[in-house]
Amino acid sequence: MRKLYFRSEFKSSKILFITILIFFFNNENSFAQKFSEKLSNLVNIENAKFGDVKKVMNEIWQADTSAKKAGWKQYKRWENFWETRLLPDGNYPNLVDILAQWINQDKNMLVSIQTSDFEWKAVGPFNRAKKDDRYGNRVQNMLTNLGRINVVRFHPNNPNEIWAGVSTGGVWKSTNGGQSWYNFPFTSFMSLGVSDIAISPTNPDIVYVATGDHIHWGNTYSIGIIKTTDGGNKWELTNLAYQLDDAFKICRLLVHPNNPEIAITATTNGIFKTTDGGKSWEQKISGYFKDMEFMPGNPQIINAATYSTIGISDIFRSSDNGESWQSTNRFQDVRRIVMAVTSANPQKVYALCANQSYTSFHSFLVSNDGGQSWNKLSDSYNSPNILGLEDGMGNDENYGQGWYDLCIAVSPLDENLVFIGAINIWKSNNGGSDWEMVTNGVESYNKPDVHLDMHDLIYRDNSNELFVSNDGGIYKTTDDGLSWGYLSDGMNITQFYRLGCDVSNPDKILAGCQDNGTKMYLNGEWIQVGGGDGMEAICDYSNPDIIYISMQNGFVVQLNSTTHEMKVIFIPFLRGESSAWTTPFSINPVNPNVLYIGCNNLWKSSDKGDNWIKLSKFPNSGIIIDFIVSPTDTNYIYVAKEFSVYKSKDGGNQWEMLNSFMNPITNVEVSHSNPEVIWICFGGYDETNKVLKYDGNNWINLSGNLPNVPVNTIVCQKGITEKLYVGTDIGVFTNSDDSSNWEIYGKGLPNLIISELEIQYTSKKLRAATYGMGLWEIDVDIPVNIKELVDNQKKINVIQNPCSQLLITNYELLITSNVKIDIYNSLGNKITTLVDDYLEAGKHSTEFRTNGLTQGMYYCVYRINGNSSIQKFVILD
């Protein structure tokens, strides 16, 4: 066996892991045959890249235009995530290197210029959103969920301590049985995923965490296996660090029950073992291993299961603590196997199998001799499809998502009580021979409504407490599945794609998220307003009752929140168009009757979505990533495709291409004062191109000192000086006066993926939709012209401008006022506060000594009774 000391640049395999995961079809044989042929061609590409996979996958699905095949949605999520997160050569980034660079940059430069006094506040949702029923009555028992949990684990001695791994939000911990939770910030770096958690039974302060997301296609970053030795206060990397383009995903992680220095992990590249606490790892067997279990009370015995897209799967057994392995059962038509054991009978091992073609139920097996031999208790011929969407009968017989949602648990008190999780939960009271449905959201089945798509089932040791992790969070039952309690309240884990602020109501926000639809934050309460994967959402600024929400690939709906009338207003494929996963659409900033949506071309409606016309006829088939309509002249429209920018000055009749680029464009913003000026930002890892400005004639690079990570969103703050904010994969940054000098904006925001930024001017809030930790907001300074302030509050005059040593500012308050006066430099950095007091009506004067300041432009910012004003002044030598 090879002894491997893993480094960040380690090359482990030339078979791209993504090709191993391409499989999700439950359809006719001819289609499956075409798929297999294309898959085989892709596997033979030695170093298949994202573009290779994307090309093949889209060719496959174009042959079946319904886009309803199992796995399509999960593939498109993967594609949407990675197409703006690649290295310039098309390979996947190495997050270990990025983390090291960020730590160095954070210490040496960025913290020193983090000058904003404002702090980020999490808006949530922290609890399940209430859902309006069809009659408009808000009812407490109609609740939706927060986000996907992959795994739950327990402290061996403290029943109140629970650990949870989130799909894109790191590791969370509860010390009160799930009543409240907190996150370990290091584990959510760049929205890390978590596949598994292993807690040492002999020293529970030692915890190993497998980062990444083996359940999904892999639309999340990973830094391999990380470890804490003090219960989560400090974390360290183990040497099992890997690169995504090296076909390496961690699926299962076990720590020796008697020796915390020994850990064993099942991966897409085999089973690896460490005997020195993670300093070095040795590959014990090759292959794609998905699950693995110790025999209770005897860690020498381990059973493990492989995964295969072509159906040739194995159950392996080790009798020497993972040093050597032997196959004990081989299948010719099984794609995935999950395993379980029970302390009620340590000799028993249970295996649930999903078939190769449909990933529906194949069989359920039991071993009575520790995995040496196997007996089939039920299969697809004598049982319902327990992996199906509904009751497993009729049209549901061949439906399944066993590649995505598959798990099993056996009671530690009763070896015959078995639960399996797939789309729904089923159980057997006789060891797996017969099955009954336990949960289903379809009302006619009269079963508990637990969120779909189960990823982990686990009993707490020596108890009847059963926990399930799924796409909506964590649930718990103590009565064998008759009722379920929700345990994720308090976890800020929603994966938001987009948000939409109401212009006039600062307490109204729409936001679309993965797995859990579209949510509306209204007056301090979260309400569910849409299903599916929620995407872009907009508030109609002329009618507070009207909102627009969307789902994946441009399915747009208009909703009336008072009458609850719903109207589908746009479906791209019905108009012969394709669109992005998060399809851009917007409302005209001047005329609320006018809507736009970007597909292959830009479309416009002049009657709130009843009728549409195509504005453009772009020369290629690429899809629109983003577009913006100028608020100062709505004839100016800018459209960004993946690598090019177009401009129209006549409302969309004529178009010119402004430029094309090598890096993927993610967002476009237009000036609030000049329709000729725009900014665009880029994804990818090209440090030279992050943010560009177009001034109507020339392109100006503003990338400056931004970290070399994808920039996903950009907003311009209107005012006398236009300030920029960008949301990246590592947080929010800002500049002033079109400078290329950037600084971290605010305090308290985790270093995670920012999907979108918006400014709500009434409340003076910058809001951020994050991918994995909900919605956040922070105060912003929004200076306005003096003439915009209420006349009866003050009169202001800055004298001696320019000045050399002394600045004098006179101001008259016509009413008693709360006054604050700050001085800022041209970068927007605060120099000093001159006044911060409650002053009576009358004339006032303040002097400021400018000694020690370099010559240049400065700003005197007045805040009087909540209103702001700004005046420039110049300091001369």
Steps between C-alpha positions, in 0.01 A plus 500: 500500500610856432581735788385848398592832659235717342585851386271757346643428157472121532370331184298198593308381198447570135140390496285806557264443790222681326487239228447237767203694625326549167215257505162630599254357250178302531388471143489291188783268404592686180559817696700316764712341226584840350589621847731204563680554171567865571600423856752243381652753263533752780659256743768430241605865502808495722447839668139588427422858594184686586442598136524137387247388757263789426507432126423130537232549762313764305514285187350216700215703639425676175396158372224507760356852516266435792793572740319291757737208516627408841812699578450785253446755775800379698722510191391856418581610855849358453538670164376834636744483791818404316472688171611821675750335737768353275868573457605673176601160355153357565599289800346514845654718771687369802333639808792404723719746310226763502461465875874544555512806275199653669643454849819670387316783323254540785777543755731721296266738327124473505438517873713813527268691267171366630385843614122471499349520847186324382426138587318239297181360646355162405138530384444127461275320458575336833166321519275334249303746291124503536313405187180654374232247406284532192243711682749753628485393863837473661506182706766387743522138392576583136872557535791478262863436574839662522763306306671171427672308778723211394587337831429498877731357766495483882727546798540151647436607860305826483147454358460876453797537264417454132722571199363566150665528160337741254520470123651850455517644849768309689466335841235597756473395863224496760560460872133488598360214296429702186313793656770742379809475282827675425741476210878459494611782263809319370282216372281734292793658313381565144180308581673167561287189482511219755460135399564326831603554863680250724520561879744298707314288759799503737584870462196689367699822467669337201278534194582427136293668227485403133445821305337512158173346391500137392119494490472755225670545167762692692390862476695602806859563600702261714829497693509126562480371857537754779540428870448660839648378828315743729137457409500746212678807636799449271523310173785361295539344158600138481717390212209345315461818299396468139401678186158458344649436157682203649185291528506491877191528718465385858183300563531335845726555800555273802717554806624201698286452814808444720773704330425850363827497304351240266247616242376329184326670210310377195556714192451506127860385469496215752526447874772690688623457857702713740664377819657833600198726534492608135865588444529230234252275322547165331278371222383149593284421198406685181149553366203727555383429858181669618424350844674317783419373854688355797357192666363622836749408772761366255678761283709228337194413290398762242250465217512742207304550178603630159315715251477440125333684213508180292345288776794282602507568873652309790474456872847463651604377843814554706590294807819692588379857557514595136846373412370254240165448328307215336182517293212308657225586254507631143203647313461542125217754502539706820619859499512592868499311831460642850565300816397486865584306816340476842627441853184292555676229295859588402522205259228644279578728206230656283535617139254709295561497124388737223490355149724615220250614237240696696668530845171374641474212749707197408521289816548483874756256641605383846811321620482301822872429524661841499494542121650169393182383324178671393127423476247692296186585700316718248543635149321689224302189403332436833498849659384847403760744374601639839729751326213652301328836518161375613379153605742299287224352282381551143676792331719534807654154464800612296559845645791561732783726609713240671814668368403814696287407800562163661559410865416235759488458880420208728377540856770434761224346715325282241685330214175460303407871498653644183452846347613596151511849355467585133262763364278405795551283810385139526536245779492126560400331825627159394860566407444608138256246358199735491481877478258780588515866409583730793512851351358661187405859426208401274188577706302197385745260665433652843862462609725741690624775269877477525703676232597284203841356414661317794879493531572360845310288752658434837392377843652641813681215674284284727184704446186523287597848375525490121631801305471568129691758295347614173469787254301698755696444821496261797197309634470271801253230605473314829187297415627288210405754236142583599594863560803713422640814656705756310841573654661748260338817631777740587728390215570771244568258213281601205673490160378819335548564130344848476315766700265787419442797731180701503583860408262666746455239774833430672347203683409309184753275326459220248767232464526180295692200632612149410267214601268722701330734253446875531458669837370844590621690806213727603496710817733269688343172386604254230220373274521236228370627165645255244631148456765314303841660485427869551691746281466872418214683673370857462259727687275719285578852626163635382281238667605344834273202436679389183820297508685304233681177581680243288628146502790337322558577132262794474158377616356838613180551702308812600335480843249720674576471871150625595274304267753212465441497126790332318578545133782338302633773274809352334637155415809525275477165317142578389648795311782299349761645733748367753594686815744494789440293813445827684323683219528880529182704490414849622247779510550829319627758752263769370195314363380213726291351219815411307683175575810346343637147498828372359517169313696449177358843424353782706120502527270785604143525624314833520199363691646329809567174321183435300671547165865486398715613208856403416727806514820348367624263236844421628725321254589200716309252710658592833274588789470831681667495841389846610363830370430849635270786395626849580286684759595838352415409139311174451592494132843388614510125553812292558502123453773265620538158347758262643797663328365815330314825570241666276353850512181657368425874510153480349310267731619179335443564129868510412794342675876530490752268660723700732759233567570132543705342777684183591344475848134431582292808579282471809328838541459845341416830672424846356571844642215681672611832348638415154341234276824467305689362800487135606697256711530126445644229724641159422511151640798269480852525637672750269641756742531766229129523420255530789322835444505719188345841437382627162476881487333518160827486309761299687526199731671564833623218722398549864601152621783639711552314828187286488577140602527256212161334544181523291312830518132415475313828539557876487285796606556872467378720785338814365598837640734786431781246475416155368636232729533136394440184698591155370397161630758227455550137598673627812284793613414865419745774397459870421683790336438871440537737205568216254816410684674168457565497874253265668430426864290252689165660570374470854565254778347170595422349159644149452737444209246328278341518156294813432239431232351849466514848654228765506466838671171594666523879508210574735660303782855575382584129498727295279360147482684183404356167388749229596531147368472300818447744788182689420448874461714772661482880515715795606462875526640720225566873486269647238587868457256715303512850357433789739190599303350157572502561878202644682538878490383562854775288648823678407707723279859394435802684370862386476733801482872531428479245219768429380683513831858447609497464877151583625154393387203690639147369455199710595153356532169631623244274663145625476383237749674312781684215326717193542821592314802297391775637273777273363797563274587239234783469251452432128501123561204528731709437812390697805770738632327640804168596657457874560159499667282228649246672721142618551503876419245772549361710218722788393828569328802278558859497381762226511870523423720219375880515493625325187862472611649163406261432213630476145363724229199381310124463506315438829138484607310655788199277571211638706238281661216705643192328642561192288558687174839525335678762297852513359725786392836470333800706600860514384809511717800681352862475610 
